[in-house]
Amino acid sequence: MKPYREMSKEELLALKAELDAKYSEAKALDLHLDMSRGKPSAEQLDLSMGMMDVLNSRSNLKDSEGVDCRNYGVLDGVKEAKELLGAMSEVSPDKIIIYGNSSLNVMYDTVARSMTHGVMGSTPWCKLDKVKFLCPVPGYDRHFTITEYFGIEMINVPMTPTGPDMDMVEELVSSDPAIKGIWCVPKYSNPQGITYSDETVRRFARLKPAAEDFRIYWDNAYSVHHLYDDDQDFLIEILGECEKAGNPDIVYKFCSTSKISFPGSGVACIAASPNNLKDIRKQLTVQTIGHDKVNQLRHVRFFKDLDGIHEHMRKHAAIMRPKFEAVLDTLDRELGGLEIGSWIRPKGGYFISFDSMEGCAKAIVAKCKEAGVVLTGAGATYPYGKDPKDSNIRLAPSYPTKEELAQATDLFVLCVKLASVEKLLETK
């Protein structure tokens, strides 16, 4: 079929009648499917069930240093947990603080601490007239929700195939002392699946911010979440690059096992410079006596080491890969050449980013919902939920079964076609 834009009004009307009939048939199926969030499927969660058996009432619950993990103490996390997550984060264990199950919680705490107490002795953000954050777009909605919650002004920075537009980042960061941070998902980004290039990472490390308390919020959520064993993206390590550039304090690096073991009971961490860690501990000593060390021990004994994590993630990939390929193959087959949408084939992560014709994303998502398939809200991948082009839609293939995913994707492409035709008819 030729591109929709090349069709006459009569051809578009005939196509619309055909698509309307198919849409009515789809609604009659009474679907109830959810592709709105990047949740692991039950099949993926089952991969970690052995973790429930590595500890029991007869287990030795002391760590390698003899610490009784049932009791209070050990603010930074047990030694072997720091070694395990340090290896996954590609930093030495002495640069790691282990938290509870959620890296999002660590990021929220980090912003909150900056608001109330400042960063390493700087003025608390709550006492400043204006605080701003840079937000690569499309991006992770929950990042934007945190900064919006604290009343921080968010500035869109376009993503490119190599990461955020670094010319724009460098110019803004160096000229405006109100800019205090930038959100980053540097590997298999949410939602596009882009991995920052070596040059992008090095330009981040060499930033010369006008604000002494500017920090890069480096959310390396998908560091080991490859889809292919023989075709993986590589991301250079940011803390080491910052040290080389003479900027050791400029970055906070976050990661967790949330989509490795159990999202509700994983282990998270922050990696940072000694100066930053000292500053963070001031809050932690007030906030907690220590996080869940039994859970840390459970993860260490189940995975053992980084090789164990990689082997485990190959099992995840075996489940995820066919789902991603099924969605992408359907998009290629059904929408290829029609010039009504574009998408990226990621090599890892949890999402597929789809860009519709301008002004169509809300209509597509609404049509899907009316027919029983819930997608992430249009605009969610932009600050304040406002996509200036109303075009980006985040698809999350992980949670549905293969059969449900096939139904949902078929409906999605139908809604893309229908919304596109309706949009084009407005101008005929």
C-alpha positions in Angstrom: 0.0 0.0 0.0 1.3 3.5 -0.8 2.0 6.1 1.9 -1.2 7.5 3.4 -0.2 11.1 2.7 -0.2 10.3 -1.1 -3.8 9.1 -1.0 -6.7 11.1 -2.4 -9.6 12.1 -0.2 -11.7 9.4 -1.8 -9.1 6.7 -1.1 -8.7 7.8 2.5 -12.5 7.7 3.0 -12.7 4.2 1.5 -9.8 3.1 3.8 -11.5 4.7 6.8 -14.7 2.7 6.2 -12.6 -0.5 6.0 -10.7 0.4 9.2 -13.9 1.4 11.0 -15.4 -2.0 10.3 -12.3 -3.7 11.7 -12.3 -1.5 14.8 -15.9 -2.4 15.5 -14.9 -6.1 15.3 -12.0 -5.5 17.6 -14.2 -3.8 20.2 -16.6 -6.8 20.1 -13.8 -9.0 21.3 -14.1 -7.3 24.7 -10.4 -7.3 25.4 -8.9 -6.5 28.8 -5.2 -6.1 28.2 -2.6 -3.9 29.9 0.6 -2.7 28.2 0.9 0.4 30.3 4.0 -0.3 32.4 7.3 -2.2 32.2 6.4 -5.0 34.7 8.1 -8.3 34.5 5.7 -11.2 33.6 4.9 -14.0 36.0 7.2 -16.2 33.9 10.1 -13.8 34.6 9.3 -13.6 38.3 9.4 -17.4 38.5 13.0 -17.3 37.5 13.9 -15.9 40.9 11.8 -18.2 43.0 14.9 -20.2 44.1 15.8 -17.1 46.0 13.1 -18.0 48.5 15.0 -21.2 49.3 18.5 -20.0 49.8 17.7 -18.9 53.4 15.6 -20.7 56.0 15.4 -21.0 59.7 18.5 -23.1 59.8 20.6 -20.8 57.6 23.7 -19.1 58.8 22.6 -15.4 58.6 26.0 -13.9 59.2 27.8 -12.2 56.4 31.4 -12.7 55.4 32.6 -10.4 58.2 30.5 -12.1 60.9 27.7 -9.5 61.0 24.4 -10.9 62.1 22.1 -9.8 59.3 19.0 -10.2 61.5 20.1 -7.3 63.8 20.5 -3.6 63.6 23.4 -1.8 62.0 25.6 -1.7 58.8 24.4 1.5 57.3 26.1 1.0 53.9 25.0 -2.6 53.4 26.8 -5.9 54.0 30.2 -6.4 52.4 29.3 -9.0 49.8 26.2 -7.1 48.7 28.3 -4.0 48.1 30.7 -6.3 46.1 27.9 -7.7 44.0 26.2 -4.4 43.2 29.5 -2.7 42.8 30.4 -5.3 40.1 27.1 -4.7 38.4 27.6 -0.9 38.6 31.3 -1.3 37.5 32.6 0.6 40.5 34.5 -0.5 43.6 32.5 -1.5 46.7 33.8 1.5 48.7 31.8 3.8 46.3 28.5 2.0 47.0 25.8 2.5 49.5 23.1 -0.3 49.5 19.5 0.7 50.1 16.1 -1.1 50.1 14.3 -2.4 47.1 13.7 0.7 45.0 16.2 2.9 43.2 13.3 5.3 42.5 13.1 5.8 46.3 16.8 6.5 46.4 16.4 9.2 43.7 13.5 10.7 45.5 15.5 10.8 48.7 18.4 12.4 46.9 16.2 15.2 45.5 14.4 15.7 48.8 17.7 15.9 50.7 18.9 18.6 48.2 15.7 20.5 48.7 15.9 20.6 52.5 19.6 20.5 53.3 21.4 21.3 50.1 24.3 19.4 48.4 27.6 19.2 50.2 27.1 22.5 52.1 25.4 24.5 49.3 22.2 26.5 49.9 19.1 24.2 50.3 17.1 24.3 47.1 14.0 25.2 49.0 15.6 28.6 49.9 16.3 29.5 46.3 14.0 31.5 44.0 14.2 29.0 41.2 15.4 25.4 40.7 15.5 23.8 37.3 16.3 20.3 35.9 17.1 19.2 32.4 14.9 16.4 31.1 16.0 14.3 28.0 12.8 13.6 26.1 11.1 11.3 25.5 12.1 10.0 29.0 11.0 8.2 32.2 7.7 9.6 33.5 8.5 8.8 37.2 11.7 10.9 37.0 9.6 13.8 35.9 7.0 13.2 38.5 9.6 13.5 41.3 10.9 16.9 40.1 7.3 18.1 39.4 6.4 17.1 43.0 9.1 19.3 44.4 8.1 22.3 42.2 11.3 22.1 40.2 11.0 23.6 36.7 11.7 21.1 34.0 13.4 21.9 30.6 13.1 19.5 27.7 16.3 18.4 26.0 15.8 16.4 22.8 17.2 12.9 22.6 19.4 12.0 19.6 20.6 8.5 18.5 23.7 9.0 20.7 22.0 10.4 23.8 20.7 13.8 24.9 21.6 16.9 22.7 24.9 17.6 24.4 25.3 21.0 22.7 22.1 22.1 24.4 23.1 20.5 27.7 26.5 22.1 27.8 25.2 25.5 26.9 22.3 25.4 29.5 24.4 23.9 32.3 27.3 26.3 31.9 25.1 29.4 31.7 22.3 29.0 34.3 23.1 28.5 38.0 19.5 27.6 38.6 20.0 24.3 36.7 20.8 21.8 39.4 20.5 18.4 37.7 19.7 16.3 34.7 17.8 13.0 34.5 19.6 10.3 32.5 18.7 6.7 31.6 22.0 6.1 29.8 21.7 2.5 28.7 18.7 1.1 26.8 16.9 4.4 27.7 13.3 4.5 28.7 11.5 4.6 26.3 13.6 4.6 23.2 16.2 1.9 24.1 19.1 4.3 23.2 22.5 3.8 24.8 24.7 6.9 25.2 27.8 7.0 23.0 31.3 7.2 24.5 31.6 10.8 23.4 28.3 11.7 25.1 29.4 10.1 28.4 32.7 12.0 28.2 31.0 15.3 27.5 28.8 14.7 30.5 32.0 14.1 32.6 33.5 17.3 31.3 30.5 19.6 32.0 31.4 22.9 33.6 28.2 23.8 35.5 27.4 27.3 36.6 26.0 25.7 39.8 28.4 24.1 42.2 25.6 21.8 43.4 24.7 20.5 39.9 24.5 16.8 39.7 23.9 14.2 36.9 21.3 11.7 38.0 22.6 8.6 36.2 19.8 6.0 36.4 21.5 2.9 35.0 18.4 0.8 35.4 19.0 -1.5 32.4 22.8 -2.1 32.7 22.5 -5.9 32.3 19.1 -6.0 30.5 20.3 -7.2 27.1 17.9 -8.9 24.6 20.8 -10.6 22.6 23.9 -12.4 23.8 25.8 -11.6 20.6 24.6 -8.0 19.9 24.7 -5.8 22.9 25.2 -2.0 23.5 28.2 -0.9 25.5 28.2 2.0 27.9 31.4 3.4 29.4 31.5 3.9 33.1 30.6 7.5 34.2 32.2 7.8 37.6 35.6 6.9 36.2 35.2 9.4 33.4 34.2 12.1 35.8 37.4 11.4 37.9 39.5 11.6 34.8 37.9 14.9 33.9 38.6 16.3 37.4 34.8 16.3 38.1 34.5 13.4 40.6 31.6 14.9 42.5 29.3 15.7 39.5 27.4 12.5 39.3 25.1 10.2 41.3 24.8 6.7 39.8 21.7 4.6 40.7 20.9 0.9 40.0 18.8 -1.9 41.4 17.8 -5.5 41.0 14.2 -4.5 40.5 13.8 -6.1 37.1 16.4 -8.8 37.8 15.0 -10.5 40.9 11.7 -9.3 42.4 10.6 -5.7 41.6 8.9 -5.5 45.0 11.8 -7.0 47.0 15.0 -6.2 45.2 18.1 -4.4 46.3 19.0 -0.8 45.2 22.2 1.2 45.5 23.8 4.6 44.8 27.4 4.9 43.6 29.2 8.2 44.0 32.4 10.0 45.0 33.7 9.8 48.6 32.6 13.5 49.1 29.0 12.7 47.9 28.8 9.5 50.0 29.9 11.4 53.1 27.1 13.9 52.5 24.5 11.2 51.9 25.5 9.4 55.1 24.6 12.4 57.1 21.0 11.9 56.2 21.0 8.1 56.3 22.3 8.1 59.9 19.1 10.0 60.9 16.8 8.2 58.5 17.7 4.6 59.2 19.9 2.3 61.2 20.3 0.1 58.2 18.3 -1.4 55.3 17.2 -5.1 55.0 20.4 -7.0 55.3 18.6 -10.4 55.2 17.4 -9.5 51.8 20.9 -8.4 50.8 22.2 -11.7 51.9 19.5 -13.6 50.1 20.5 -11.9 46.8 24.2 -12.6 47.3 23.6 -16.3 48.0 21.3 -16.7 45.1 23.3 -14.8 42.4 26.8 -15.4 44.0 28.6 -13.0 41.6 28.3 -10.9 38.5 28.5 -14.0 36.3 25.5 -15.4 38.1 23.6 -12.2 37.4 24.5 -12.4 33.7 23.4 -16.0 33.5 20.1 -15.1 35.1 19.6 -12.2 32.7 20.0 -14.6 29.8 16.9 -16.4 31.0 15.1 -13.1 31.2 16.2 -12.3 27.6 14.9 -15.7 26.4 11.4 -14.6 27.6 11.6 -11.0 26.5 13.2 -11.3 23.1 10.3 -13.1 21.3 7.9 -10.5 22.7 10.0 -7.6 21.5 10.5 -9.2 18.1 6.8 -10.0 17.8 5.8 -6.4 18.4 8.5 -5.0 16.1 7.8 -7.4 13.3 4.2 -6.5 13.4 5.0 -2.8 13.2 7.4 -3.5 10.3 4.8 -5.6 8.5 1.7 -3.5 9.1 3.1 0.1 9.2 6.3 -0.1 7.2 6.2 2.2 4.2 2.9 3.9 5.2 4.8 7.0 6.6 2.4 7.3 9.6 4.9 6.3 12.3 8.4 5.5 13.2 10.0 3.3 15.8 13.4 2.1 17.1 14.6 -1.5 17.4 16.3 -1.6 20.9 18.9 -4.2 21.8 17.8 -4.2 25.5 15.7 -2.5 28.1 12.0 -2.8 28.6 10.3 -0.5 26.1 9.6 0.2 22.5 9.2 3.9 21.6 6.7 4.7 18.8 6.3 8.1 17.2 3.0 8.6 15.4 2.1 11.4 13.0 2.1 14.7 14.8 -1.2 15.2 16.7 -2.2 11.5 16.8 -0.8 10.0 20.0 -3.7 10.9 22.3 -6.2 9.7 19.7 -4.4 6.3 19.3 -4.1 5.7 23.0 -7.8 6.6 23.5 -8.9 4.3 20.7 -6.9 1.4 22.2 -8.4 2.0 25.6 -11.9 2.1 24.2 -11.2 -1.3 22.6 -9.8 -2.8 25.8 -6.0 -2.3 25.6 -4.5 0.1 28.1 -1.2 1.8 27.1 0.9 4.3 28.9 -0.8 7.7 28.7 0.1 9.8 25.7 2.4 12.6 26.9 3.7 10.6 29.9 7.2 10.5 28.4 7.4 14.3 28.6 7.5 16.6 31.7 4.1 17.7 32.9 2.6 15.1 30.6 2.8 17.5 27.7 4.3 16.1 24.5 4.5 19.2 22.2 4.0 17.1 19.1 1.5 14.7 20.6 3.3 11.9 18.9 5.3 9.7 21.3 3.8 6.4 22.7 5.6 4.0 25.0 4.9 0.3 24.4 5.7 -2.1 27.2 5.8 -5.7 25.8 7.0 -7.5 29.0 3.9 -8.2 31.0 1.3 -9.7 28.6 1.4 -13.3 27.5 2.5 -13.9 23.8 -1.2 -14.4 22.8 -2.3 -11.2 24.6 0.6 -9.3 23.1 -0.3 -10.4 19.6 -3.9 -9.2 20.2 -2.8 -5.9 21.7 -0.3 -5.2 18.9 -2.8 -5.9 16.2 -5.2 -3.5 17.8 -2.5 -0.9 18.3 -1.5 -0.9 14.6 -5.2 -0.7 13.7 -5.7 2.3 15.9 -2.5 3.9 14.4 -4.0 3.5 10.9 -7.4 4.8 11.9 -6.2 7.8 13.8 -3.7 8.7 11.0 -6.4 8.5 8.3 -8.7 10.7 10.4 -5.9 13.2 10.9 -5.1 13.4 7.2 -8.8 13.8 6.3 -8.9 16.9 8.4 -6.7 18.6 5.8 -8.3 17.3 2.7 
